Amino acid sequence: MKDKVVLITGSTSGIGKALAKSFGRAGASIVITGRNPANLEVTAQELNQLHIQNLAIQADVSKEADCARMVEETIAAFGKIDILINNAGISMRALFQDLDLAVIRKVMDINFYGTVYATKFALPHILKAKGSVIGISSIAGYRGLPGRTGYSASKFAMHGFLETLRTEVFNQGVHVMVACPGFTASNIRNTALTANGHVQGESPLDEGKIMSAEEVAEQILKATMQRKRDLVMTTQGKLTVFLNKWLPGLTDKLVLNHFKKEKDSPV
């Protein structure tokens, strides 16, 4: 990663912040983005303490203009972009029959269109660098999860978009990877939207018993250097993808039973 420039969306907490530190420690210059200026400042200070060169840009990936500006400011500062990591994301938790459609629209705007916008403006520079476009997706992009219709839909859409892009740039030296963590300790469940669009506030999982954001970031760093096509993490995640492909009927029952056991499950 020495002398590489890595642009990471949604990088002020969770997996995004861990990615900034992991890629930075490996020698890259890091561009962090997020909507909250205070969180950006805190993350920038943490990177400075680790002697990682960085640039903080306030941006909302659901806004096309913000994504264009984010890329422009990166090029102005560093002259290139080697790696784009589409990490910004939001979740939701409610049955579709109870769900305000505005929730699905918001999730799609951030998770899917945020990836589309950022990739559109960064791609000319990544083509020039023969670099990487990475999407931080989820097992929900392989297997629909009950109570997460909007989230699963956004991740399926991300997979289709990046798979198509990979094929289009196949002979142009660009690496495209979809990385799918399993359940990871982060704030995405705390900030998940409920049926009416309010923030959930409390995670339904025991965050101390699942994969850490730092572990996820290290695996993504390694897979990026190896220019892998896909990365599915955790034994549970790999098993879910396998079973859903070969035994989909059984997987329907297993997934439903799993989510029924969640705290305050909507299922």
Order of alpha helices (4+ residues) and beta strands (2+ residues): beta-alpha-beta-alpha-beta-alpha-beta-alpha-alpha-beta-alpha-beta-beta-beta-alpha-beta-alpha-alpha
